[in-house]
């Protein structure tokens, strides 16, 4: 294990030098990261192929391309983000001006997961760099080829006292959490997120937790079934369902359910062929532990499509499951794989009551053409973010903050939201010495006049 205390001490000394605070420094480092990613594009896609069997197309669309777009967007807006934000000043403070300054926290720890191992390490790094921090990255050991490549890119591009990557297992993660950082950004499971928050509390370190949960997909009876099925299948089976914002289960109006199920089957076959195991566009389960967990969930309900497995190949086919119970284990935990339970409902009231009885999900998807239904569900249910009449696309917009609520996470990022997450907002009120109001000084005057001023 590397000497973590020494690494953090070097970074703290470098941060205190003030180098990372200069806008020109941040821009140059972001340009260097962009060039390093672009130069190793083929290597990154090859690593993702080894770790998750991702096709080059999916690897670029969901990992490399997102990181490069995040860098481009950040470079375009960085100067305006870093400018002090002027705000109004109340009369009681006259004569004065007020502004909010964004300053870096200092030394940031970023712990990333295995399902999108490149993107979910580098995208928060871009935000942390833009805000002027030094960073320690902990890529996931469950995607070893990608983790090694990330370490190589970081070591070749940046000085250790500015950014460094530390590889290793859960013991290394724990050792990092035992250190004092100025900010911690974690993406992963809710269970591990609780451990991260507990460790951060010892040092009163602020955190962002990007977690998960059972994200529902609600289908009203008035929608066009073919397009609806196409968008659900695309969102659910991307990365073989190993996506934190994938639809975890379908709540389908009873009148729509039979026709939608048939269209779901048709779309799966159109996307991946009659044997998805032979499709170049269908990834694999990350490891045997997760394969065994998912295979165990196939015992519950009635499989109406798919259900094929191959332990040697870590393959589980795109699967649709009917007749599940809310008490079944498949409905008690985030699936995080290519299994989609389907449950019928009769009324929107039933849907709202059921979802509200569960922990707040990271995402919610609603397929409906009724504005009244949109407002009713979105006003009643708490969740991180979502889409109307599509899936996943809320994630790709740099203008939309991404993050959870409750059990699905704390804080958010992407675009300006990421810059703000890694920036402390310092409030400054600047007064002049030429004028002074006596009402703030003893002996105090008229209470009536004070109330009028403060109104």
C-alpha positions in Angstrom: 0.0 0.0 0.0 1.4 3.5 -0.9 2.2 5.9 1.9 -1.1 7.7 1.9 -0.2 10.2 4.6 2.8 11.3 2.5 0.7 11.7 -0.6 -1.9 13.8 1.1 0.8 15.9 2.9 2.4 16.7 -0.5 -1.0 17.6 -2.0 -1.8 19.9 0.9 1.5 21.7 0.6 1.0 22.1 -3.1 -2.6 23.4 -2.6 -1.4 25.9 0.0 1.1 27.3 -2.6 -2.0 28.7 -4.4 -1.1 27.3 -7.8 -4.4 25.6 -8.4 -6.4 28.7 -7.8 -5.3 30.5 -11.0 -7.9 30.2 -13.8 -5.1 29.8 -16.4 -3.7 26.8 -14.4 -7.1 25.1 -14.2 -7.7 25.6 -17.9 -4.3 24.3 -18.9 -4.7 21.2 -16.7 -8.1 20.5 -18.2 -6.7 20.8 -21.7 -4.0 18.3 -20.7 -6.5 15.9 -19.4 -8.6 16.2 -22.6 -5.5 15.5 -24.7 -4.5 12.5 -22.6 -8.0 11.0 -22.9 -8.2 11.6 -26.6 -4.7 10.1 -27.2 -5.6 6.9 -25.3 -9.1 6.5 -26.7 -8.4 3.1 -28.2 -6.7 1.9 -25.0 -9.7 3.0 -22.9 -12.2 1.2 -25.1 -10.1 -1.9 -25.1 -9.9 -1.8 -21.3 -13.7 -1.5 -21.1 -14.0 -4.4 -23.5 -11.9 -6.6 -21.1 -13.6 -5.5 -17.9 -17.3 -5.4 -19.0 -17.4 -6.7 -22.6 -18.6 -3.2 -23.7 -18.6 -2.6 -27.5 -16.5 0.3 -28.7 -19.7 2.2 -29.6 -21.1 1.8 -26.1 -17.8 2.5 -24.5 -17.4 5.8 -26.3 -21.1 6.8 -25.9 -21.3 6.1 -22.2 -17.8 6.7 -21.0 -15.2 8.4 -23.2 -17.6 10.7 -25.0 -19.2 11.9 -21.8 -15.9 12.7 -20.2 -14.7 14.7 -23.3 -18.0 16.6 -23.4 -17.8 17.4 -19.7 -14.3 18.9 -20.3 -15.4 20.9 -23.3 -18.5 22.3 -21.5 -16.4 23.1 -18.5 -13.7 24.9 -20.5 -16.4 27.0 -22.3 -18.0 28.2 -19.0 -15.1 28.1 -16.5 -14.4 31.8 -16.4 -18.0 32.8 -15.8 -18.4 30.2 -13.1 -15.3 31.5 -11.2 -16.4 35.1 -11.3 -17.8 36.4 -8.0 -21.6 36.4 -8.0 -23.0 39.8 -6.9 -26.1 39.7 -4.8 -28.4 42.4 -3.3 -27.6 44.0 0.0 -30.4 44.9 2.5 -30.9 48.5 3.6 -29.8 47.8 7.1 -26.2 47.2 5.7 -26.1 50.4 3.6 -23.7 51.6 2.2 -22.3 48.2 1.2 -22.0 45.6 -1.6 -22.3 41.8 -1.4 -20.9 39.0 -3.4 -20.4 35.2 -3.2 -16.9 33.9 -4.1 -16.3 30.3 -5.2 -13.1 28.8 -3.6 -11.7 25.3 -3.8 -12.1 23.0 -0.7 -8.5 21.7 -0.9 -7.8 18.0 -1.1 -10.6 15.9 -2.6 -11.0 12.1 -2.5 -13.0 10.6 -5.4 -14.0 6.9 -5.0 -15.6 5.5 -8.1 -17.5 2.3 -9.0 -17.0 -0.5 -11.5 -20.1 -0.2 -13.8 -18.9 2.9 -15.7 -15.3 2.8 -14.3 -13.8 5.4 -16.6 -16.6 8.0 -16.8 -17.5 7.9 -13.1 -13.9 8.5 -12.2 -13.0 11.2 -14.7 -16.3 13.2 -14.8 -16.2 14.2 -11.1 -12.4 14.8 -11.5 -13.1 17.4 -14.2 -15.4 19.2 -11.8 -12.9 19.0 -8.9 -10.1 20.4 -11.2 -12.3 23.2 -12.5 -13.0 24.3 -8.9 -9.2 24.4 -8.2 -8.8 21.3 -5.9 -6.1 18.7 -5.6 -7.4 15.2 -6.0 -6.8 11.6 -4.9 -8.6 9.1 -7.1 -9.6 5.6 -6.1 -10.8 3.6 -9.1 -12.7 0.4 -8.7 -10.6 -2.8 -8.3 -13.5 -4.7 -9.9 -12.6 -3.1 -13.3 -8.9 -3.8 -13.0 -7.9 -3.1 -16.6 -9.6 0.3 -16.6 -8.3 1.1 -13.1 -4.7 0.5 -14.3 -5.2 2.6 -17.3 -6.6 5.5 -15.3 -3.6 5.3 -13.0 -1.3 5.4 -16.0 -3.1 8.4 -17.5 -3.0 10.4 -14.3 0.7 9.5 -13.6 1.8 10.5 -17.1 -0.2 13.7 -17.1 -0.1 15.3 -13.7 2.3 15.6 -10.8 1.5 13.4 -7.8 1.2 16.4 -5.5 -1.7 17.7 -7.8 -3.6 14.6 -8.8 -2.8 10.9 -8.1 -4.6 7.6 -8.5 -4.4 4.9 -5.8 -5.4 1.4 -6.8 -6.4 -1.4 -4.4 -9.2 -3.2 -2.7 -11.6 -2.3 0.0 -8.7 -2.1 2.5 -7.1 0.6 0.5 -10.5 2.5 0.3 -10.8 2.2 4.1 -7.2 3.4 4.6 -8.0 6.4 2.4 -11.2 7.1 4.4 -9.1 7.1 7.6 -7.2 10.1 6.3 -8.4 13.7 6.6 -9.7 15.1 3.3 -11.4 18.4 2.6 -14.1 16.8 0.5 -15.2 13.2 -0.4 -17.1 12.3 -3.5 -18.3 8.7 -3.6 -20.3 6.8 -6.2 -21.5 3.3 -5.3 -24.0 1.4 -3.3 -26.2 2.8 -0.5 -24.7 0.3 2.0 -21.1 1.4 1.2 -22.3 5.0 1.1 -23.3 4.8 4.7 -19.8 3.6 5.6 -18.2 6.5 3.7 -20.4 9.0 5.5 -19.6 7.5 8.8 -15.9 7.8 8.1 -16.3 11.4 6.8 -18.1 12.3 10.0 -15.0 11.6 12.1 -13.3 14.5 10.4 -16.4 16.6 9.7 -15.6 16.2 6.0 -18.4 17.2 3.6 -19.5 14.5 1.2 -21.3 13.9 -2.1 -22.8 10.4 -2.3 -24.1 9.2 -5.6 -25.9 6.0 -4.7 -28.8 4.2 -6.3 -32.0 2.4 -5.5 -35.1 0.9 -7.2 -35.9 3.4 -9.9 -39.5 2.9 -11.1 -40.7 3.2 -14.7 -44.4 4.0 -14.9 -46.4 3.4 -18.1 -49.8 5.0 -18.6 -52.4 3.4 -20.8 -52.5 6.2 -23.3 -48.9 5.9 -24.8 -47.8 4.5 -28.1 -46.4 1.1 -27.1 -43.7 0.6 -29.8 -41.7 3.7 -29.1 -42.3 3.3 -25.3 -40.9 -0.3 -25.4 -37.9 0.8 -27.5 -36.9 3.5 -25.0 -37.5 1.3 -22.0 -35.4 -1.5 -23.5 -32.6 0.9 -24.4 -32.5 2.3 -20.9 -32.8 -1.0 -19.0 -30.3 -3.2 -20.9 -27.6 -0.6 -21.5 -24.4 -2.1 -19.9 -26.5 -5.3 -19.3 -28.6 -3.4 -16.8 -25.6 -2.4 -14.6 -26.6 1.3 -14.5 -27.6 3.1 -11.3 -30.4 5.0 -13.1 -31.7 2.1 -15.2 -35.4 1.3 -14.8 -35.4 -1.2 -12.0 -39.0 -2.3 -12.4 -42.1 -1.5 -14.6 -45.4 -0.3 -13.2 -47.7 -0.7 -16.2 -51.4 0.1 -16.4 -53.3 -3.2 -16.6 -54.9 -2.3 -20.0 -51.5 -1.5 -21.5 -49.5 -4.4 -19.9 -50.2 -7.3 -22.5 -49.4 -5.2 -25.5 -46.4 -3.5 -23.9 -44.9 -6.9 -22.9 -45.1 -8.1 -26.5 -43.4 -4.9 -27.8 -40.7 -5.3 -25.1 -39.9 -8.8 -26.4 -39.9 -7.6 -30.0 -37.5 -4.7 -29.2 -35.1 -6.9 -27.2 -34.9 -9.2 -30.3 -34.4 -6.3 -32.6 -31.6 -4.8 -30.5 -29.7 -8.0 -29.6 -30.9 -10.7 -31.9 -32.5 -14.0 -31.1 -29.4 -15.0 -29.1 -28.1 -11.9 -27.3 -25.0 -13.9 -26.1 -23.7 -13.6 -29.7 -24.5 -9.9 -30.0 -21.4 -7.6 -30.0 -23.5 -4.9 -28.4 -24.5 -6.8 -25.2 -22.1 -6.6 -22.3 -21.4 -9.1 -19.5 -21.9 -9.1 -15.7 -18.9 -7.7 -14.0 -17.9 -10.7 -11.9 -19.1 -14.1 -10.5 -20.4 -12.7 -7.3 -22.8 -10.4 -9.0 -23.7 -13.1 -11.5 -24.6 -15.5 -8.7 -26.7 -12.7 -7.0 -28.6 -12.0 -10.2 -29.1 -15.6 -11.0 -30.7 -16.0 -7.5 -33.2 -13.3 -8.3 -34.4 -15.3 -11.3 -36.2 -17.7 -8.9 -38.9 -15.2 -8.2 -41.9 -14.5 -10.4 -42.6 -16.0 -13.8 -40.0 -15.4 -16.6 -41.9 -14.4 -19.7 -38.8 -13.7 -21.8 -35.1 -14.5 -21.5 -33.8 -16.0 -18.3 -30.8 -17.7 -20.0 -27.5 -17.7 -18.1 -23.9 -18.9 -18.7 -21.7 -18.7 -15.6 -18.5 -19.2 -17.6 -19.3 -16.3 -19.8 -20.8 -14.2 -17.0 -23.9 -13.9 -19.3 -27.4 -13.3 -18.3 -29.8 -12.6 -21.1 -32.2 -9.6 -21.2 -35.1 -10.9 -19.1 -38.7 -9.9 -18.4 -40.4 -11.2 -15.2 -44.1 -11.2 -14.5 -46.1 -12.2 -11.4 -43.7 -10.9 -8.8 -44.7 -10.0 -5.3 -43.6 -6.8 -3.5 -42.3 -9.1 -0.8 -40.1 -11.1 -3.1 -36.3 -10.4 -2.8 -36.3 -9.2 -6.4 -38.5 -6.3 -5.2 -36.6 -5.7 -2.0 -33.2 -4.8 -3.5 -31.8 -2.8 -6.4 -31.5 -5.4 -9.2 -28.5 -3.8 -11.0 -28.7 -6.3 -13.9 -30.7 -7.3 -17.0 -33.8 -8.5 -15.2 -37.0 -6.4 -15.5 -40.0 -7.2 -13.2 -43.4 -6.0 -14.6 -46.2 -5.1 -12.2 -49.7 -4.0 -13.3 -51.6 -1.1 -11.7 -55.1 0.2 -11.8 -54.8 3.8 -10.7 -52.3 6.6 -10.4 -53.1 6.8 -6.7 -51.9 3.2 -6.2 -48.7 4.0 -8.0 -48.0 7.0 -5.9 -48.8 5.2 -2.6 -46.5 2.3 -3.5 -43.5 4.4 -4.5 -43.9 6.7 -1.5 -43.8 3.6 0.8 -40.2 2.8 -0.5 -36.9 4.7 -0.1 -36.6 7.6 -2.5 -35.1 6.3 -5.8 -32.3 7.9 -7.9 -34.5 8.1 -11.0 -38.1 7.9 -12.0 -39.4 7.5 -15.5 -43.0 8.2 -16.6 -44.5 7.4 -20.0 -47.8 9.3 -20.3 -49.3 12.0 -22.5 -51.4 13.5 -19.8 -50.0 16.7 -18.2 -52.3 16.2 -15.2 -50.6 12.8 -14.6 -47.1 14.3 -15.0 -47.8 17.0 -12.4 -49.6 14.7 -10.0 -46.7 12.1 -9.8 -43.9 14.6 -9.8 -45.4 16.7 -7.1 -46.2 13.7 -4.9 -43.0 11.5 -5.2 -39.5 12.3 -4.1 -36.6 11.1 -6.4 -33.3 12.3 -7.8 -34.3 13.1 -11.3 -35.9 11.5 -14.3 -37.6 11.7 -17.7 -41.0 12.0 -19.2 -41.5 9.6 -22.1 -37.9 8.4 -22.2 -35.1 6.9 -20.0 -31.6 7.9 -18.9 -31.4 11.0 -21.0 -31.6 13.3 -17.9 -28.0 12.1 -17.2 -26.4 13.4 -20.4 -27.4 17.0 -20.1 -24.7 19.2 -18.5 -27.4 21.8 -17.7 -29.3 19.4 -15.4 -27.8 18.6 -11.9 -27.5 14.9 -11.4 -27.8 13.4 -7.9 -30.1 11.5 -5.5 -32.2 12.2 -2.5 -32.5 10.3 0.8 -31.2 6.7 0.4 -30.3 7.4 -3.3 -27.7 10.1 -2.5 -26.6 13.5 -1.2 -25.5 16.3 -3.5 -25.2 16.5 -7.2 -22.9 17.3 -10.1 -22.5 17.7 -13.9 -21.8 21.0 -15.5 -22.1 24.1 -13.2 -23.6 21.8 -10.5 -20.2 19.9 -10.4 -18.2 23.1 -10.1 -20.4 24.2 -7.3 -20.2 20.9 -5.5 -16.4 21.1 -5.3 -16.4 24.8 -4.4 -17.0 26.4 -1.0 -19.2 29.5 -1.4 -17.6 32.3 0.6 -19.9 35.2 1.3 -18.4 38.7 1.5 -20.1 42.0 2.5 -18.0 45.0 1.7 -18.9 48.3 3.5 -17.6 51.8 3.3 -16.3 53.8 6.3 -17.8 57.1 5.3 -21.3 56.5 6.6 -22.6 54.8 9.7 -26.1 54.1 11.1 -26.3 54.7 14.9 -29.2 52.3 15.4 -26.9 49.3 15.7 -24.9 50.8 18.6 -25.8 51.2 22.3 -27.5 53.1 23.8 -30.3 51.7 21.5 -33.0 54.0 20.1 -36.5 53.5 18.9 -37.7 49.9 18.5 -40.5 51.1 16.2 -37.9 52.6 13.9 -35.8 49.4 13.9 -38.8 47.3 13.0 -39.5 49.6 10.1 -36.0 49.4 8.8 -35.9 45.6 9.0 -39.3 45.1 7.4 
